[in-house]
């Protein structure tokens, strides 16, 4: 039974900034957050300073109880703590841990997860990044009941939104986080009153969004068109971004654009990876005779600068090649 008029009794599991709007929305909706669960503090930055996750900081600000277990599957103390709370639901948003079977079975309304894709598309750790990197025009949020499979549980509610042609992952994260927060509140209300019936996913349409690696940021001029490279750069900001090599040194591309129309046509044909410098523009040939313009770059050991600044200090020979 719930406490009438006092909202649902919840445990909230989350770690990064993406989860903060949902925690705040649940509080604003009048739900009782009995416990916030987050990953432990981690060393960050060049100085490796121990830093609290964004959710811990938000929980402390709201004066909520918080725990940060290193492991949860066989953690008897943590299990006893959740058993004593007997939550109506456990809400999971970007927690970063696999929820064990005993935890899935604990709340009467289940473990409700917010996933930033239109499931079954982009199951996995990086759905926002991969949706942009693959050039999708639309994405969205899904609330679902967690089960033991990877993002394979029954769908509760979904919302769809457009991905702008120049929108990056940095732009899209906060938009989806805010929209998803409202979706979680709506989902809990629908589950409590019986208005939402979970719908099984069509698993044959599942695609995956694996955790990003540094190598995902390496530009493959021969295998990808300028548009494909550009989409991957948009999706992989801030990390791993986009990079190549120039004269054996790493060249990070902080900002790029697709060379289009008559301007691109006038460049003619070049082998992928070849560089053309024209009127202080830094251009690179890609697959299918398409061209990228590098707008801001950073050569290994040097500072971040505009392409014009870079070319003034690093004149490139006519046969310069990237990668």
Secondary structure by P-SEA (a helix, b strand, c coil): cccccccccbbbbbccccaaaaaaaaaaacccccbbbbcccccccccccccccaaaaaaaaacccccccccccccaaaaaaaaaacccbbbbccccccccccccccccccbbbbbcccccccccccaaaaaaaacccccbbbbbbbccccccccccbbbbbbbccccccccaaaaaaaaaaaaaaaaaaaaaaccbbbbbcccccbbbbccccccccccccccccaaaaaaaaaaacccccbbbbcccbbbbbcbbbbbccccccccccccccbbbbcccbbbbbcccbbbbbbccccccccccccaaaaaaacccccccccc
